[in-house]
Every structure is written in structure tokens, then in C-alpha cells.
Amino acid sequence: MSSKRRRGRGRRAAVSLLEVMVAVGVFAGLALAVFSALHYAGRAEVLAREHLAASEAAGRELDLLMARPDFDAIAGVARAFAVPQPSGVGTLPPASAGYFPRATDDASTPEDEAEMAGHLSTTLDPDGDGSARLLEVRVTVAWRSADGSDQRVDLVTRRAR
């Protein structure tokens, strides 16, 4: 009779292999979810820094152009500019070819424009109503982000004569 009691107590105190496997599976699932969230948060931070760098560069170029007092001096301006990396080392790489139109399509476009992520262009009479009193200024930064996708920031404003 004493042997039956020992068996009964040991059985109640023991953990079965099935219970251990379920616990390990639950722990592994939770660990995977946590590491996934950390990885996603890291990628989101990098993209946010790139967007901030692109927005600041676009705003700086727009401010520099709009600070010019002479309306006629800025009409017809089209140029490319480099956008610094958020880390401060190097520049943002341009987006894929064809992702956005270049600032100009004529032969006077510098060869290195394709290597720059920022583009500034102005359009006289953007409404097409024949009035040359309105100038549209567009600054576009389009770059290949760290995750390999093409990203874009556009700033557009208009200036009256």
C-alpha cells in the first residue's frame, strides 16, 4: 500500500513532457513577437530620420529661392541638389529612374543631376490662363530608402508678381 501512495504523490508533483512543450511554444511565440516589434521599430526610426532629412533639405531650398526679391530672376529656375544623410555622412541616394520627372529635360541639365535626390523647378503661369503673374515653385526630394523602397517629399508654393 505504501508503494501506491508514493506513486500517487510523484505523479501529482511531476510536469509532463506535453506541458513543457506547450510552455516552450508559448515562450517562443512571445519572444518572436517581441523581436519582430523591435526590428520594425528600428526600421521605422531609420525611415523617419530619412523623411526628416528630406523635408528639411526641401524646406531649405524653397526658403532660399523664395527669399530672392526679383520675381523674374527665379522664373525658369530648375536645378538639382544633394540631400545630406541623417547621419551626416554622405547624401541620400536618388530614387529609381522614372520614379519622378527630372527638374529639366533639356541638354543643359547637368550630368550629376541623376546622382542627386533633390530637384527644384519653377513654372510660370501654372494655371495656363495666359497670366504670367503667377509662379509655381516645386521642390521634390525622391530617394531610395534604407529598406530599398522609393520615398518622396514634395513642397509646392506659388508666388505672385
C-alpha positions in Angstrom: 0.0 0.0 0.0 2.8 2.4 0.7 4.1 2.0 -2.9 0.8 3.1 -4.2 0.9 6.3 -2.2 4.4 7.2 -3.4 3.4 6.8 -7.0 0.3 9.0 -6.5 2.3 11.8 -4.9 5.1 11.7 -7.5 2.6 11.8 -10.3 0.9 14.9 -9.0 4.2 16.8 -8.4 5.7 15.9 -11.8 5.4 18.0 -15.0 4.6 16.1 -18.2 6.6 16.5 -21.4 3.5 17.8 -23.1 3.2 20.7 -20.6 6.9 21.6 -21.1 6.4 21.6 -24.9 3.4 23.9 -24.6 5.2 26.3 -22.3 8.3 26.4 -24.6 6.0 27.0 -27.6 4.2 29.9 -25.9 7.5 31.4 -24.8 8.9 31.1 -28.3 5.9 32.8 -29.8 6.1 35.7 -27.4 9.8 36.1 -28.0 9.3 36.1 -31.7 6.6 38.8 -31.4 8.9 41.0 -29.2 11.9 40.7 -31.6 9.6 41.4 -34.5 8.3 44.6 -32.9 11.9 45.7 -32.1 13.0 45.1 -35.7 10.0 47.0 -37.1 10.6 49.9 -34.7 14.2 50.1 -35.8 13.3 50.3 -39.4 10.6 52.9 -38.7 13.1 55.1 -36.9 15.5 55.0 -39.9 12.7 55.9 -42.3 11.6 58.7 -40.1 15.1 60.1 -40.0 15.3 60.0 -43.8 11.9 61.8 -44.1 13.1 64.4 -41.7 16.3 65.0 -43.6 14.4 65.2 -46.9 11.8 67.6 -45.5 14.5 69.9 -44.0 16.5 69.9 -47.3 13.4 70.7 -49.4 12.3 73.4 -47.0 15.8 75.0 -47.0 15.9 75.1 -50.8 12.4 76.5 -51.0 13.3 79.2 -48.5 16.5 80.2 -50.3 14.7 80.6 -53.6 11.6 82.4 -52.2 13.9 84.9 -50.3 15.0 86.3 -53.7 13.2 89.6 -54.2 13.3 89.6 -58.0 10.3 87.6 -59.5 11.9 87.4 -62.9 15.2 86.0 -61.6 13.6 82.9 -60.2 11.2 82.2 -63.1 12.6 79.3 -65.1 14.9 78.1 -62.5 15.4 74.3 -62.5 18.2 72.5 -60.7 19.2 69.5 -58.7 20.7 69.5 -55.2 22.2 66.9 -52.8 20.3 65.9 -49.7 22.6 65.0 -46.7 22.1 61.7 -45.0 20.5 61.9 -41.5 23.8 60.5 -40.1 25.7 63.5 -41.6 27.9 61.2 -43.7 27.2 61.2 -47.4 23.9 62.1 -49.2 20.6 60.3 -49.7 20.7 58.1 -52.9 18.3 59.1 -55.6 15.1 57.1 -56.3 14.8 54.6 -59.1 15.0 56.0 -62.6 11.5 57.1 -63.8 10.1 57.4 -60.2 9.6 61.1 -60.7 10.2 63.6 -63.5 13.6 65.4 -63.5 13.7 69.1 -62.9 14.5 69.7 -66.6 14.7 67.5 -69.7 16.9 69.7 -71.9 20.5 69.2 -72.8 21.7 71.8 -70.3 20.8 69.6 -67.4 24.0 68.7 -65.5 25.1 65.0 -65.8 25.3 64.7 -62.0 21.5 65.5 -61.6 20.8 61.8 -61.8 23.0 61.3 -58.8 21.1 63.8 -56.6 17.9 63.2 -54.7 16.6 66.8 -54.7 15.1 68.7 -57.6 13.8 72.3 -57.7 11.7 73.7 -60.6 9.6 76.7 -61.3 6.7 77.1 -63.6 5.4 80.4 -64.9 1.6 80.5 -65.3 0.9 77.1 -63.8 -2.8 77.5 -64.4 -2.3 78.0 -68.1 -4.7 81.0 -68.3 -2.1 83.2 -70.1 -1.3 85.3 -67.0 2.4 85.5 -66.3 1.8 87.0 -62.9 1.9 83.7 -61.0 4.9 81.5 -60.4 4.7 77.9 -59.0 7.8 76.7 -57.2 8.1 72.9 -56.7 10.8 71.2 -54.6 10.9 67.4 -54.8 13.2 65.1 -52.8 12.9 61.5 -54.1 15.3 58.9 -52.7 15.9 55.2 -52.3 15.4 54.5 -48.6 17.4 52.1 -46.4 14.7 49.4 -46.8 15.0 49.6 -50.6 11.7 51.4 -51.4 11.4 54.7 -53.2 10.3 57.6 -51.0 9.2 61.1 -51.9 8.6 64.5 -50.3 7.1 67.4 -52.3 6.8 71.0 -51.3 4.8 73.3 -53.6 4.1 77.0 -53.3 3.0 79.9 -55.5 4.3 83.4 -55.7 2.5 86.3 -57.3 4.3 89.1 -59.1 
